Structures are given as structure tokens and as C-alpha cells.
Amino acid sequence: MAGAASGFITTELLTEISIIGAILIFASGLNILGIRNFKTMNLTPALLVPVIFITVKNLLGF
């Protein structure tokens, strides 16, 4: 499965997903420390936003 996805995952997409992942980890840390209550599982669909955005961007040729 990783071999099939390797042609699709560009450095731009990997960077965007890493940024969102870091934000989710940060929110989880704040939740564990009791500083702020975030519903982190509700934010996981945000990982699909860069995939959709970059796919549409590449299809339109930008």
C-alpha cells in the first residue's frame, strides 16, 4: 500500500500533513496537562483537508 501511495505523496503534501499532525499532538498535550480541553478526535478529519486541497490544486494546474 505504501508503494502505491508513494507516487502520490509529494513533499508539499507531506509537509502539510506534518503541520496538522503537530497541531493535533500539541492539542493532545494541552489536554493531558489540563491546560485546555480540546476534543482532539473531532479534529482528526482535518488530516484529509491537505489531501483534498493539493489534489484539486494539481488537477487545476496551479
C-alpha positions in Angstrom: 0.0 0.0 0.0 2.9 2.4 0.8 4.4 1.6 -2.6 1.1 2.6 -4.4 0.9 5.8 -2.4 4.5 6.8 -2.9 3.8 8.3 -6.3 1.0 10.4 -4.9 2.7 11.7 -1.7 4.7 14.7 -2.6 7.0 16.7 -0.3 4.3 19.5 -0.3 1.6 17.1 0.9 3.9 15.5 3.5 4.7 18.9 4.9 1.1 19.9 5.2 0.1 16.7 6.9 3.0 17.0 9.3 1.9 20.5 10.3 -1.6 19.4 11.0 -0.3 16.3 12.9 1.9 18.6 15.0 -1.1 20.8 15.9 -3.0 17.7 16.9 -0.2 16.5 19.1 0.1 19.9 20.7 -3.6 20.0 21.4 -3.4 16.5 23.0 -0.6 17.6 25.2 -2.5 20.6 26.4 -5.4 18.3 27.1 -3.3 15.9 29.1 -1.8 18.7 31.1 -5.2 20.1 31.9 -4.4 23.5 30.5 -7.2 23.5 27.9 -9.8 20.9 27.0 -9.6 20.0 23.2 -11.7 17.3 21.6 -8.7 16.0 19.6 -10.6 13.1 18.0 -13.0 15.6 16.5 -10.1 17.3 14.8 -8.7 14.2 13.1 -10.7 14.7 9.8 -8.5 17.8 9.3 -5.8 15.4 8.1 -7.9 15.0 4.9 -8.0 18.7 4.1 -4.5 18.9 2.7 -5.0 15.8 0.6 -8.2 17.2 -1.0 -6.7 20.7 -1.4 -3.5 19.5 -3.1 -5.4 17.0 -5.3 -7.7 19.8 -6.5 -4.8 22.2 -6.9 -2.9 19.7 -9.0 -5.9 18.9 -11.1 -6.5 22.6 -11.9 -2.8 23.0 -12.7 -1.9 25.6 -10.1 
